[in-house]
Structure formats: structure tokens, C-alpha cells
């Protein structure tokens, strides 16, 4: 069974000195004015499920002003088992525990309760640089597979070391050749994982997109492709051959120019690149469909429903896309969504949801400076 978040306790976190929130098993809507602390709750839930923050925050950013530590606690249950998850920072040391046992890896934490987060920044994923789309698929893979997580970490370390050697003019040295061979081996293994995950995402992505655009889908046919920098067969021989082709350019730029870190996920509508030719509405529909597909893949491959966190995305959509999102939230996964305008939601959805006014309905709330 999937775990459901029951409650969240905040201590010296961002704008909160203290706070306690209870959640509905299906849908909780956090509403209130800007700067009320809604996004801080979303961030806290992500930290407790993935150990990371979509804000890319450094540790000191998470601690409330004039405080020296922070602590978050989340209780979750699957109906039989309970999980008490704590995240803390003290003396600049981050610690995460599950039932008082220290968590040693991101995957170990994610395996308790996977998480899909959707923020306004994600709406630009089609137009943004390829690194954004790679981060999206890697973030999902890390939650689903310990081996995927290890390969990502190892590949990043190897590539960093190889780049360092290039900056030190160690081209052609025995050590440089060894690091290159290792980068190729791990790069091929990682790409196999990435491409397999991409294939799992493709069908639910296209289905979700078709459901969003509705009757106009015939004029907005979506295709998505995984584009490798080192050939369609993505073999070790191909990797080495492309490295040889790029060797002079690598010497000039002092960085690795071939490998999964340079690959891309490319969207097309009616055969035209969505990044440059699609309307803003189409690009946002793709981003929404991508998040829907992530929920589907986590459920199918991970065997459990993720926690779905939506931070102020309703304000970014037109009426048609709000309806599409409303048909989705709270039904396929436990959902927590923030908004500054409760009127964005259909009456029927509000009747099914637990609505929490922030900060007024936060139990025991004490605001920071």
C-alpha cells in the first residue's frame, strides 16, 4: 500500500518558528495571500520525502531568522505501518531519520514515499535549456531506483574529475585515458537507465497531453524523442567515436562534450519543435502532461502512489487547463496544492478537499521575523 501523509510539524523553518498542519488523504488546498508561508510547507514536504528542495536552497536558507537549527517532522501511514520522518539541520549538519533510524541515501528516503513536485518554474521546462529536462528525468529515476541513483552520482564524479584533468592540460596521459574509459562505461550504463525510463514516460505523457487539449488534439499532435549526443545506438563504440570527433573542441573548451549529460528530450507538435514554435499554452500543457506522466510511472514502476505537490500553478493556467488539473488532483495521488485565489477551484472539488487558510488555520503557529 501507499503511504499517506497525516501531519507536518515545523520548527524554526523559514518563516515558521512553530507550526502544525494536518492533511486530507486525498486533497488539501493551502490558500492565503502571497508571502503567507504556503510554499514553505510545500518545500518542507519535499525535503521530508526526497531530501531536496526545488528552491535549490543552501542549509542556512532553511533556518528561521535568528535561529541556529531547524527541524521538520512528518507522520505517514499506509493503514498498517507508520513512518515518522524527521529532517533537521544543527551546527550546519543535515540529518534525516525514518522511525529514528538515520537515512543514508536519497533513494532510501524516497522509497518510503516518492514525491512529484510542480511549480511555476516547471512550466518553462520545454523552453529551458536541456539541463532542465535532464534534471527532471534524473530526479524521477533517483526516486525509483537505487542503481539509477548510484550511476548518476558516479557519472557526475567521473566527469568532474575528467574536466579537472583537462583544465590541467593532462590530455592523453595514462590517467586521463583511464578516466575517459570509466566515463564511457558508466555513461553507457546510465544512458540505458535513462532511456528505459523515458520509454516508460512516453505513453502516459502523450495520453495526458491529449486529455488536456481535448477536441483540439488533432491539430496539436505531440511527439517526444530522446536525442543522444553520441549516436542512436548509444553504444560504447559510438561514445568513443564521438569523443574522438570532439577531442579538439574539448581541448579548447576544457570540458566533456559527449555523454548523457549533453543529451536532451525534445518535444514536437505537428512535427515542429515545441521549444521554439509552440505557443505558451501548448508548452504549459506539455509541462502539465509531463508531471501527470511522472505520477503514472511512479505508481506503475514503484508500486506506490507518490505525494503530489503543486505550488501556485493554478494561477498560471487558463480555464481549460485548470479544469484538466482539477480532474487529476486528489484522485491519482494524495495532493497538496497552494493558491492565493480559492476561486480557481471548481465548487465540486472544494467540497471534496480540505481547505487550510495559511497562516490562520496552521495549528500552534508562531511566525518568524
C-alpha positions, 0 to 999 in steps of 0.5 A: 500500500501507499503511504499517506501523509497525516501531519507536518510539524515545523520548527524554526523553518523559514518563516515558521518558528512553530507550526502544525498542519494536518492533511486530507488523504486525498486533497488539501488546498493551502490558500492565503495571500502571497508571502503567507508561508504556503510554499514553505510547507510545500518545500518542507514536504519535499525535503521530508520525502526526497531530501531536496528542495526545488528552491535549490536552497543552501542549509542556512536558507532553511533556518528561521531568522535568528535561529541556529537549527531547524527541524521538520517532522512528518507522520505517514501511514499506509493503514498498517505501518507508520513512518515518522520522518524527521529532517533537521539541520544543527551546527550546519549538519543535515540529518534525516531519520525514518522511525529514528533510524538515520537515512543514508541515501536519497533513494532510501528516503524516497522509497518510503514515499516518492514525491512529484513536485510542480511549480511555476518554474516547471512550466518553462521546462520545454523552453529551458535549456536541456539541463532542465529536462535532464534534471527532471528525468534524473530526479524521477529515476533517483526516486525509483531506483537505487542503481539509477541513483548510484550511476548518476552520482558516479557519472557526475564524479567521473566527469568532474574529475575528467574536466579537472584533468583537462583544465590541467592540460593532462590530455592523453596521459595514462590517467586521463585515458583511464578516466575517459574509459570509466566515463564511457562505461558508466555513461553507457550504463546510465544512458540505458537507465535513462532511456528505459525510463523515458520509454516508460514516460512516453505513453502516459505523457502523450495520453495526458497531453491529449486529455488536456487539449481535448477536441483540439488534439488533432491539430496539436499532435505531440511527439517526444524523442530522446536525442543522444549526443553520441549516436542512436545506438548509444553504444560504447563504440559510438561514445568513443567515436564521438569523443574522438570527433570532439577531442579538439573542441574539448581541448579548447573548451576544457570540458566533456562534450559527449555523454548523457549529460549533453543529451536532451528530450525534445518535444514536437507538435505537428512535427515542429519543435515545441521549444521554439514554435509552440505557443505558451499554452501548448508548452504549459500543457506539455509541462502539465502532461509531463508531471501527470506522466511522472505520477503514472510511472511512479505508481506503475514502476514503484508500486506506490502512489507518490505525494503530489505537490503543486505550488501556485500553478493554478494561477498560471493556467487558463480555464481549460487547463485548470479544469484538466488539473482539477480532474487529476488532483486528489484522485491519482495521488494524495495532493497538496496544492497552494493558491492565493485565489480559492476561486480557481477551484471548481465548487465540486472539488472544494467540497471534496478537499480540505481547505487550510487558510495559511497562516490562520488555520496552521495549528500552534503557529508562531511566525518568524521575523 
